[in-house]
Amino acid sequence: MVAPTACRPAGLPPVFLSVTAGMTVICGDPDGDDWWMADVLHVSCTAREPEVPSLFHVVDVDSGTLRWVCADLVTHIVPGG
């Protein structure tokens, strides 16, 4: 698993830069206990920086709820198996 943003060494890029559609991720507040697991459906980038994701369209794996989440709320990438 990729370390949360708050625990990553200074030289490593943020976790969300590695996220692509089809991945399963952990989203939530890095400083709190509120988190959820989601499957990424779509990665949205900005016109100003087309290489950097800003929003993810995800589906909550527990409830099936569709959400748009800010990229910095992705704290972990769940390894595929």
C-alpha positions as a Markdown table, in Angstrom:
| # | Residue | x | y | z |
|---|---|---|---|---|
| 1 | Met | 0.0 | 0.0 | 0.0 |
| 2 | Val | 1.1 | 3.5 | -0.6 |
| 3 | Ala | 1.7 | 5.6 | 2.5 |
| 4 | Pro | -0.7 | 8.4 | 3.4 |
| 5 | Thr | 0.3 | 11.9 | 2.4 |
| 6 | Ala | 0.9 | 12.9 | 6.0 |
| 7 | Cys | 3.4 | 10.1 | 6.5 |
| 8 | Arg | 5.2 | 10.2 | 3.2 |
| 9 | Pro | 8.9 | 11.3 | 3.0 |
| 10 | Ala | 9.3 | 14.8 | 1.6 |
| 11 | Gly | 10.8 | 13.8 | -1.7 |
| 12 | Leu | 8.0 | 11.5 | -2.9 |
| 13 | Pro | 5.2 | 12.8 | -5.1 |
| 14 | Pro | 1.6 | 12.8 | -3.7 |
| 15 | Val | -0.4 | 9.5 | -4.0 |
| 16 | Phe | -3.0 | 10.9 | -6.3 |
| 17 | Leu | -0.6 | 11.4 | -9.1 |
| 18 | Ser | -0.4 | 7.7 | -9.6 |
| 19 | Val | -4.2 | 7.1 | -9.7 |
| 20 | Thr | -5.8 | 5.9 | -12.9 |
| 21 | Ala | -9.4 | 4.8 | -13.7 |
| 22 | Gly | -10.0 | 1.2 | -12.6 |
| 23 | Met | -8.0 | 1.4 | -9.4 |
| 24 | Thr | -9.4 | 1.0 | -5.9 |
| 25 | Val | -8.4 | 3.7 | -3.5 |
| 26 | Ile | -8.9 | 4.8 | 0.1 |
| 27 | Cys | -10.3 | 8.3 | 0.4 |
| 28 | Gly | -10.8 | 10.5 | 3.4 |
| 29 | Asp | -9.3 | 13.0 | 5.8 |
| 30 | Pro | -5.5 | 12.2 | 6.3 |
| 31 | Asp | -5.7 | 13.7 | 9.8 |
| 32 | Gly | -8.9 | 12.0 | 10.8 |
| 33 | Asp | -10.6 | 8.6 | 11.1 |
| 34 | Asp | -13.3 | 9.2 | 8.5 |
| 35 | Trp | -12.4 | 7.1 | 5.4 |
| 36 | Trp | -14.0 | 5.0 | 2.7 |
| 37 | Met | -12.9 | 2.6 | -0.1 |
| 38 | Ala | -13.8 | 3.5 | -3.6 |
| 39 | Asp | -13.3 | 2.3 | -7.2 |
| 40 | Val | -12.1 | 5.1 | -9.6 |
| 41 | Leu | -14.4 | 5.5 | -12.6 |
| 42 | His | -12.9 | 8.6 | -14.1 |
| 43 | Val | -9.9 | 10.9 | -13.6 |
| 44 | Ser | -10.5 | 14.6 | -14.3 |
| 45 | Cys | -7.6 | 17.1 | -14.9 |
| 46 | Thr | -7.6 | 20.8 | -15.3 |
| 47 | Ala | -7.0 | 22.7 | -18.6 |
| 48 | Arg | -4.1 | 24.6 | -16.9 |
| 49 | Glu | -2.4 | 21.3 | -15.9 |
| 50 | Pro | -3.6 | 18.4 | -18.0 |
| 51 | Glu | -1.1 | 16.0 | -16.5 |
| 52 | Val | -2.2 | 16.5 | -12.9 |
| 53 | Pro | -5.5 | 15.0 | -11.7 |
| 54 | Ser | -7.7 | 17.3 | -9.7 |
| 55 | Leu | -11.0 | 15.3 | -9.3 |
| 56 | Phe | -11.9 | 11.6 | -9.3 |
| 57 | His | -15.3 | 10.2 | -10.1 |
| 58 | Val | -15.6 | 7.2 | -7.7 |
| 59 | Val | -18.1 | 4.7 | -6.5 |
| 60 | Asp | -18.1 | 3.8 | -2.8 |
| 61 | Val | -17.5 | 0.0 | -2.6 |
| 62 | Asp | -19.8 | -0.3 | 0.5 |
| 63 | Ser | -22.8 | 1.7 | -0.5 |
| 64 | Gly | -22.5 | 2.0 | -4.3 |
| 65 | Thr | -22.8 | 5.8 | -4.0 |
| 66 | Leu | -21.2 | 7.8 | -6.8 |
| 67 | Arg | -19.1 | 10.7 | -5.7 |
| 68 | Trp | -16.7 | 13.3 | -7.1 |
| 69 | Val | -13.7 | 13.7 | -4.7 |
| 70 | Cys | -10.8 | 16.1 | -4.7 |
| 71 | Ala | -7.6 | 14.4 | -5.6 |
| 72 | Asp | -5.9 | 15.3 | -2.3 |
| 73 | Leu | -8.5 | 13.2 | -0.4 |
| 74 | Val | -6.9 | 10.0 | -1.9 |
| 75 | Thr | -4.7 | 8.7 | 0.9 |
| 76 | His | -3.9 | 5.2 | -0.3 |
| 77 | Ile | -3.9 | 3.0 | -3.5 |
| 78 | Val | -5.2 | -0.5 | -2.8 |
| 79 | Pro | -3.0 | -3.1 | -4.5 |
| 80 | Gly | -4.7 | -5.1 | -7.2 |
| 81 | Gly | -4.7 | -8.9 | -6.9 |
